[in-house]
Amino acid sequence: MAEETFLPILDLSLVDGGASGGGDAKAFAAALHDAFVHSGFCYITNHGVPDAVIEATRAKALEFFRLPIEEKLKVSPKEAVRGFNAIGRTKMQYAEAPDYKEFYQIGLELPADDPAVLAGEAMRGPNQWPDLPGFREAFEAYYREIGRCGQRLLRGVALALGVADDFFVGKYAKPLQRTQAVYYPPHPEDHEGELFGVAPHTDYGCITLLWQDDVGGLEVLDRQGRWIDAPPIPGTLVINIGDLLQRWSNNRYFSNQHRVTNRSGRERLSIATFYDPDYSAMVDPRDLNLAPGEDALHAPISAGDYIMGRINRSQKHNAQAEAFNS
């Protein structure tokens, strides 16, 4: 089917040699570049996240989401935007209704006396862990492994943009990595009109790495304005860039709209990781090999300030919409 070939499937193992990897690494970088220019999306194989780690996280996530709501609410977000978010808690910018989903989020675990926490950086601090045996261990293992995958992928991004393959390493000492298990209940049979698990949106950050179960429902907007399925493919992760990397690449790369609609009649689970740089990492298009005479289209900004600015604007928009509709 055309939907299955719309997004390319790339072998991440080809990049492991970095700049010294010769033709394989260069071929991977060229294919990645083409994907990010045209759709902003691709699949990757040989991502390195062990099947056992994925399965343990999937099982523990479902165990958590199937708990009574009062139990899940015990780990609601506090100051660091970590924990459980119930249905109706989030709404995409410009969406008419909240997303029909629940999610549980973790980030980099930092002690209270860490300099980033003491400096008041947003999205920093402790995670909220439910009282489920093995839950924390499973999620921390996934968080580590998907972060390693993210660094390998960024090696390919660096090569694709014509800079040193370790360009992003120093930008990710304490990354603003957020990993979410996202639970989509079956849509109510009596619901009238369109209902989104996640309404059409672009991601705010640098790159997103998505594991999805076998239910399906992810759709990507193509250049002709058509919504195209991005179906589950065993052994792969779905990769897309966010608005921050579009800015960093001087608009060479395309942060594309996508959405989730769970029409299956079954529960759906995905695990999304927003793999973003340190809060203070400077995002400057001039650092990513602009062509001779090419002007930077965006001023330098720290990654954290940019992401929080997008989040704050979205929250303001949503609050205004909710007040208007109340």
C-alpha positions in Angstrom: 0.0 0.0 0.0 1.1 3.5 -0.7 0.7 4.4 3.0 3.4 1.9 3.9 6.0 3.5 1.6 5.2 7.2 2.3 7.8 7.4 5.0 11.3 5.8 4.4 12.6 3.0 6.6 16.3 3.7 7.4 18.9 1.4 9.1 20.4 3.3 12.1 23.3 0.9 12.4 24.8 2.4 9.3 25.7 5.6 11.2 27.5 3.9 14.0 30.9 4.5 12.4 30.3 8.3 12.4 32.4 10.3 10.0 34.8 7.4 9.8 32.0 5.0 8.7 32.6 5.8 5.1 29.9 5.3 2.4 27.4 3.7 4.8 27.3 6.6 7.2 27.2 9.1 4.4 24.4 7.2 2.7 22.4 7.1 5.9 22.9 10.8 6.4 21.8 11.6 2.9 18.6 9.5 3.3 17.9 11.1 6.7 18.4 14.5 5.2 16.0 13.7 2.3 13.3 12.5 4.8 13.6 15.5 7.0 13.4 17.9 4.1 10.4 16.3 2.5 8.2 15.0 5.3 10.0 15.5 8.6 9.4 11.8 9.3 11.0 8.4 8.9 11.2 5.0 10.5 14.4 3.5 11.8 15.5 -0.1 12.2 18.4 -1.4 14.4 17.6 1.3 16.9 19.3 -0.6 19.7 16.5 -0.5 22.3 16.3 -4.1 23.5 13.0 -5.9 23.0 13.0 -6.9 26.6 13.2 -3.3 27.7 10.3 -2.2 25.5 8.1 -5.1 26.6 8.8 -4.5 30.3 7.9 -0.8 29.8 4.8 -1.6 27.8 3.5 -4.1 30.4 4.1 -1.7 33.3 2.5 1.2 31.5 -0.6 -0.8 30.8 -0.7 -2.0 34.4 -0.6 1.6 35.5 -3.2 3.0 33.1 -5.6 0.2 34.1 -5.5 1.3 37.7 -8.5 3.2 39.2 -8.3 7.0 38.4 -7.8 7.9 42.1 -4.7 5.8 42.2 -3.2 7.3 39.1 -4.0 10.8 40.3 -1.6 10.2 43.3 1.2 10.8 40.9 -0.2 14.0 39.2 2.5 16.5 38.0 4.1 18.8 40.5 6.6 21.5 39.8 8.6 19.6 37.1 5.7 18.5 34.8 6.3 14.9 35.6 3.7 12.2 36.3 0.1 11.3 35.3 -2.1 13.5 33.1 -5.8 12.5 32.8 -8.1 12.7 29.8 -9.0 16.4 29.2 -5.8 17.7 30.7 -4.1 18.6 27.5 -5.2 20.3 24.3 -3.2 21.1 21.2 -2.9 24.7 20.1 -5.9 25.7 18.0 -7.7 22.4 18.7 -11.4 22.6 19.4 -11.4 19.9 22.2 -8.9 18.3 24.5 -7.0 15.2 23.4 -8.7 11.9 24.3 -5.7 10.4 25.9 -3.9 9.8 29.2 -0.2 10.0 29.6 2.5 9.5 32.2 5.8 11.4 31.8 9.3 11.2 33.2 12.4 13.3 32.7 16.0 13.4 33.8 16.1 12.5 37.5 18.0 15.3 39.2 18.5 15.8 43.0 17.2 18.9 44.7 20.7 20.3 45.0 21.6 19.9 41.3 22.7 23.3 39.8 20.0 23.1 37.1 17.3 22.7 39.8 18.8 25.4 42.0 18.9 27.7 39.0 15.2 27.3 38.6 15.3 25.8 35.2 11.9 24.8 34.0 11.1 21.1 33.6 13.7 20.1 36.1 13.4 18.1 39.3 12.2 14.7 40.6 9.9 12.3 38.8 6.6 11.1 40.3 6.7 7.3 40.7 3.6 5.1 41.2 3.8 2.4 43.9 4.0 -0.5 41.4 6.7 -3.1 41.8 9.2 -2.9 38.9 7.6 0.2 37.3 10.4 2.6 38.0 13.1 0.2 36.9 11.3 -0.5 33.7 10.8 3.2 32.8 14.4 4.2 33.8 15.8 1.4 31.6 13.7 2.6 28.7 14.7 6.2 29.3 18.4 5.3 29.2 18.2 3.1 26.1 16.1 5.5 24.1 18.5 8.3 25.0 21.4 6.3 23.6 19.4 5.8 20.4 18.7 9.6 20.3 22.5 10.3 20.4 23.1 7.9 17.6 20.4 9.5 15.5 21.8 13.0 16.2 25.1 11.7 14.8 23.4 11.2 11.6 21.7 14.6 11.7 25.1 16.2 12.2 26.5 14.4 9.2 23.5 15.3 7.2 23.9 19.0 8.0 27.7 18.9 7.1 29.1 19.4 10.6 31.2 17.2 12.9 29.4 14.0 13.8 29.8 14.9 17.6 28.3 18.4 17.2 25.3 17.6 19.4 27.1 15.7 22.1 28.1 18.8 24.1 24.5 20.1 23.8 23.1 17.1 25.6 25.0 17.0 28.9 21.7 17.3 30.9 19.1 17.0 28.1 15.5 18.1 28.4 14.5 14.6 27.5 10.9 13.7 28.3 9.6 10.2 27.9 5.8 9.7 27.8 3.7 6.5 27.9 0.5 7.6 26.1 -2.7 5.6 26.6 -5.6 6.0 24.1 -8.8 4.4 25.3 -11.2 3.2 22.6 -13.3 6.1 21.4 -16.8 6.1 22.9 -19.4 4.6 20.5 -21.9 7.3 21.1 -19.5 10.2 20.3 -20.6 12.4 17.5 -18.2 14.2 15.3 -14.4 13.9 15.1 -12.4 12.9 18.2 -8.7 13.0 18.3 -6.4 11.0 20.5 -4.0 13.8 19.7 -5.2 16.7 17.5 -3.1 17.9 14.6 0.1 19.5 15.8 3.8 19.8 15.3 6.3 18.9 18.1 8.1 21.8 19.8 11.6 20.4 20.3 14.5 18.8 18.4 13.7 15.1 17.6 10.9 12.7 18.7 11.4 9.0 18.9 8.2 7.0 19.0 7.4 3.3 19.8 3.9 2.3 18.9 2.0 -0.9 19.5 0.2 -2.8 16.8 -3.1 -0.9 16.9 -2.3 2.0 14.6 -3.8 5.5 14.4 -0.8 7.7 13.7 -1.3 9.9 10.6 1.1 12.4 9.0 0.2 15.2 6.7 1.8 15.0 3.2 2.7 17.9 0.9 -0.6 17.6 -0.9 -2.5 18.2 2.4 -3.6 14.5 2.7 -3.5 12.6 6.0 -1.5 9.4 5.4 -1.2 6.5 7.8 2.1 5.8 9.5 1.3 2.2 10.5 3.2 0.2 13.1 6.1 -1.7 11.6 7.6 -4.3 13.9 11.1 -3.6 15.0 11.0 0.1 14.2 10.7 3.5 15.8 9.0 6.4 14.1 11.2 9.5 14.0 10.2 13.1 13.4 11.8 16.5 13.9 10.2 19.3 15.9 10.1 23.0 15.5 13.4 23.6 17.3 15.4 21.5 14.8 13.5 23.2 11.9 14.7 26.6 13.4 18.2 25.2 14.1 18.5 23.9 10.5 17.5 27.4 9.2 14.3 25.9 7.8 16.1 23.3 5.7 14.2 20.6 7.7 10.4 20.4 7.9 8.6 20.1 11.3 5.4 18.4 10.0 1.9 18.1 11.3 0.7 14.8 12.7 -2.2 13.4 14.7 -3.6 10.3 16.3 -7.1 8.9 15.8 -7.9 5.6 17.5 -10.8 4.2 15.5 -9.8 0.6 16.3 -12.2 -0.1 19.1 -9.2 -1.2 21.2 -7.0 0.5 23.7 -3.8 1.9 22.1 -0.4 2.5 23.8 2.6 4.4 22.5 5.8 5.6 24.1 7.0 9.0 22.9 10.4 10.5 23.7 11.1 14.2 23.1 14.8 14.2 22.9 15.8 17.8 23.4 19.1 19.6 24.3 20.2 21.1 27.6 18.1 24.1 28.8 21.1 26.5 28.2 22.2 24.9 24.8 22.3 27.7 22.3 20.3 27.1 19.1 22.0 29.1 16.4 21.5 28.3 12.7 24.9 29.8 11.9 26.5 26.8 13.7 25.0 24.3 11.2 26.9 24.9 8.0 24.9 27.6 6.2 25.7 28.0 2.5 28.0 30.9 1.5 25.9 34.0 1.6 23.0 32.4 3.3 21.5 34.5 6.0 20.3 33.0 9.3 16.5 33.2 9.4 16.3 32.9 13.2 18.2 34.6 16.1 20.1 32.5 18.6 18.0 31.3 21.5 18.5 28.8 24.3 16.7 25.5 23.8 14.9 25.8 27.1 13.7 29.3 26.5 12.4 28.3 23.1 10.6 25.2 24.3 9.1 26.9 27.3 8.0 29.9 25.2 6.1 27.5 22.9 4.5 25.7 25.8 3.5 29.0 27.5 2.0 30.3 24.3 0.0 27.1 23.8 -1.2 27.1 27.4 -2.3 30.8 27.1 -4.1 30.0 23.8 -5.9 27.0 25.4 -6.9 29.0 28.5 -8.4 31.7 26.3 -10.2 29.1 24.2 -11.6 27.4 27.3 -12.8 30.7 28.7 -14.4 31.6 25.4 -16.2 28.3 25.2 -17.3 28.2 28.9 
